[in-house]
Each structure stands twice: as C-alpha cells, then as structure tokens.
Amino acid sequence: MDIATGRNFLRSNWEKRSEIISDQQKNIPQPPLEKSFDEGSKLYDLISPDEIDLGNVPLKKVIEKRKSRRKFKNVPLTIEELSFLLWAIQGVKEIVKNGYATFRTVPSAGARHPLETYLAVYNVEDLPKGLYRYLPLEHKLLLIEQVENLTEKIIDACMGQRFAGECAVTFIWTAIPYRTEWRYSILSHKVILLDAGHVCQNLYLASEAINCGTCAIAAYDQQKMDELLGVDGYDELTIYVAPVGKI
Ligand SMILES: Cc1cc2nc3c(=O)[nH]c(=O)nc-3n(C[C@H](O)[C@H](O)[C@H](O)COP(=O)(O)O)c2cc1C
C-alpha cells in the first residue's frame, strides 16, 4: 500500500469508460438485486413504511442535531423504529424494467445498489438476539444465526471500540462488488464507497428523528468482521459499521 495508489483510488477515471467493455455490454446476465436465501429460513416481518407514523419531525432540526453518538441508553428499540431505520437506509420504492434495477430511499451509482445490510441485534422488542440480514425486496429480516457472545464479538471485530456493541443494534454493511462491476467494471470501486456514505448518512438522520443516535465506524478488522458475517471477503466484504441506540 502506498499513498499514490490511495489517491488514484479517489479519481473518477470516467474518461476511460469508452475503453472498457463491461459484462453488461457483453450481454452477460446481471447478478441478482439481492443476495438469495434458503426457502424455509426464519423470516421476521417488519412494519410497512406506509404504516410508520413518526408525527411531524422537522428535517432542519434533525440535521442540526446530528452528531456521532457513542453512548446509548439501555432501552430497547421497537420493531416499528427498526423498520423505519431499515427502510430509510435501503427501502425499495420501485422495481423497474422487469427487475433490471430498484429505486430506493438512497441513491446508488447506476441504481446498482451493491450493499447488503446485516444487523447484530441485542435489544429490539420482539426480536431474539442474533445476527440478521435485511431483505430490501421483501422488507423482512432474515435470521442468520443466534451467535453466542455477539456483543463481545462485534466489539472485538471493531478493534475494541466498546460502543460498537454496547447499543441496541449494530448495522454492518457489506458490498457485493460485482453488482456494480457488471455495469461499470473497474470504475466501480470508488462509487461503491460513495453509495455507502449516502446509506450511513440516512441512518444518522433517521436515527436522530426517533431519538436514537449512531456513529459511523470504518476502524474494524476486515477478517474478523467478514468471518463473523460468514462472507468470503472478496465477492462480498464488510465496508462500514454503525451501532444504533436510544440517546
Ligand atoms: C468514514 C467514517 C469513518 C469513521 N470511523 C469511526 C470509527 O471507527 N470510530 C469512531 O469512533 N468514529 C468514527 N467516525 C466518526 C467521526 O469520528 C466523526 O464523524 C467526526 O469526529 C465528526 O463528528 P460528528 O460526526 O459528531 O460531526 C467515522 C466517520 C466517518 C464519516
């Protein structure tokens, strides 16, 4: 790793697009919009966005109030609150062109939406503790595993940052790079991270709107977090973490 490589990664390189033939241009079928799951998996219903009522929350106040929060009350989130947060960060508003793309509550380069959202749930009403994955197309939660000592494992994977696991729920985002690479090839990696920024900012604002708080975390151990989620670190890898709790 050197500084020049890092800086080069910040460049758009879009002027080189005409030299690149993407898999989409080769007519290779596109990857699925969402990671698949086994039939018979344990799914939990969430509250539909149409039924979520926050009252009148002034956006200006929410933006003004936003800051990184690292201390949370030992108070559970409701399913309605968690449903709101999940919808705010990845909620699907429309599926277009026969499943070619989704439009969501956040923008994404080429509407590719390469991120998956995992939750380490410790303190949410009516939801057993455990590791989950959000299914944006179904607006449901998939139980992956009831991991023992989940809090401590998350803290360890976040380099000992205790607030990362001392909260109600930790959001962990992975990227499936090929979803974006299929369309943009080697131009994808910068925009995947830009996508993640939008997602996490929505989590900040949505959290503040319901008297919760969050803090973006980039200082995590890649291998430990990937292993905890059960992803291979190449075709799917952790890119961002954010604990949420009541403030
Ligand atoms: C990409 C990114 C990575 C961050 N990683 C961490 C982290 O690992 N640990 C931490 O305590 N804060 C982390 N933060 C939070 C910043 O420290 C915080 O945003 C900054 O101090 C400004 O404070 P504010 O968010 O309250 O305005 C991160 C923020 C961003 C945007």
The ligand as an SDF file (V2000), in Angstrom:
LIG
                    3D

 31 33  0  0  0  0  0  0  0  0999 V2000
  -15.9700    7.2520    7.1280 C   0  0  0  0  0  0  0  0  0  0  0  0
  -16.0270    7.4920    8.6040 C   0  0  0  0  0  0  0  0  0  0  0  0
  -15.3910    6.6020    9.4620 C   0  0  0  0  0  0  0  0  0  0  0  0
  -15.4710    6.7740   10.8510 C   0  0  0  0  0  0  0  0  0  0  0  0
  -14.9310    5.8280   11.6850 N   0  0  0  0  0  0  0  0  0  0  0  0
  -15.0350    5.9930   13.0200 C   0  0  0  0  0  0  0  0  0  0  0  0
  -14.5550    4.9810   13.9150 C   0  0  0  0  0  0  0  0  0  0  0  0
  -14.0580    3.9370   13.5230 O   0  0  0  0  0  0  0  0  0  0  0  0
  -14.6780    5.2140   15.2570 N   0  0  0  0  0  0  0  0  0  0  0  0
  -15.2460    6.3510   15.7560 C   0  0  0  0  0  0  0  0  0  0  0  0
  -15.3380    6.4840   16.9760 O   0  0  0  0  0  0  0  0  0  0  0  0
  -15.7540    7.3020   14.9260 N   0  0  0  0  0  0  0  0  0  0  0  0
  -15.6680    7.1540   13.5850 C   0  0  0  0  0  0  0  0  0  0  0  0
  -16.2050    8.0990   12.7420 N   0  0  0  0  0  0  0  0  0  0  0  0
  -16.9160    9.2560   13.2920 C   0  0  0  0  0  0  0  0  0  0  0  0
  -16.0700   10.5270   13.1940 C   0  0  0  0  0  0  0  0  0  0  0  0
  -15.0640   10.4900   14.1710 O   0  0  0  0  0  0  0  0  0  0  0  0
  -16.9860   11.7490   13.3780 C   0  0  0  0  0  0  0  0  0  0  0  0
  -17.8790   11.8340   12.2880 O   0  0  0  0  0  0  0  0  0  0  0  0
  -16.1700   13.0280   13.4470 C   0  0  0  0  0  0  0  0  0  0  0  0
  -15.4120   13.0770   14.6340 O   0  0  0  0  0  0  0  0  0  0  0  0
  -17.0610   14.2620   13.3820 C   0  0  0  0  0  0  0  0  0  0  0  0
  -18.0060   14.2490   14.4270 O   0  0  0  0  0  0  0  0  0  0  0  0
  -19.5710   14.3260   14.1570 P   0  0  0  0  0  0  0  0  0  0  0  0
  -19.9680   13.1300   13.3210 O   0  0  0  0  0  0  0  0  0  0  0  0
  -20.1870   14.2720   15.5290 O   0  0  0  0  0  0  0  0  0  0  0  0
  -19.8470   15.6060   13.4560 O   0  0  0  0  0  0  0  0  0  0  0  0
  -16.1410    7.9090   11.3710 C   0  0  0  0  0  0  0  0  0  0  0  0
  -16.7850    8.7900   10.4950 C   0  0  0  0  0  0  0  0  0  0  0  0
  -16.7420    8.5860    9.1390 C   0  0  0  0  0  0  0  0  0  0  0  0
  -17.5080    9.5100    8.2320 C   0  0  0  0  0  0  0  0  0  0  0  0
  1  2  1  0
  2  3  1  0
  2 30  2  0
  3  4  2  0
  4  5  1  0
  4 28  1  0
  5  6  2  0
  6  7  1  0
  6 13  1  0
  7  8  2  0
  7  9  1  0
  9 10  1  0
 10 11  2  0
 10 12  1  0
 12 13  2  0
 13 14  1  0
 14 15  1  0
 14 28  1  0
 15 16  1  0
 16 17  1  0
 16 18  1  0
 18 19  1  0
 18 20  1  0
 20 21  1  0
 20 22  1  0
 22 23  1  0
 23 24  1  0
 24 25  2  0
 24 26  1  0
 24 27  1  0
 28 29  2  0
 29 30  1  0
 30 31  1  0
M  END
$$$$
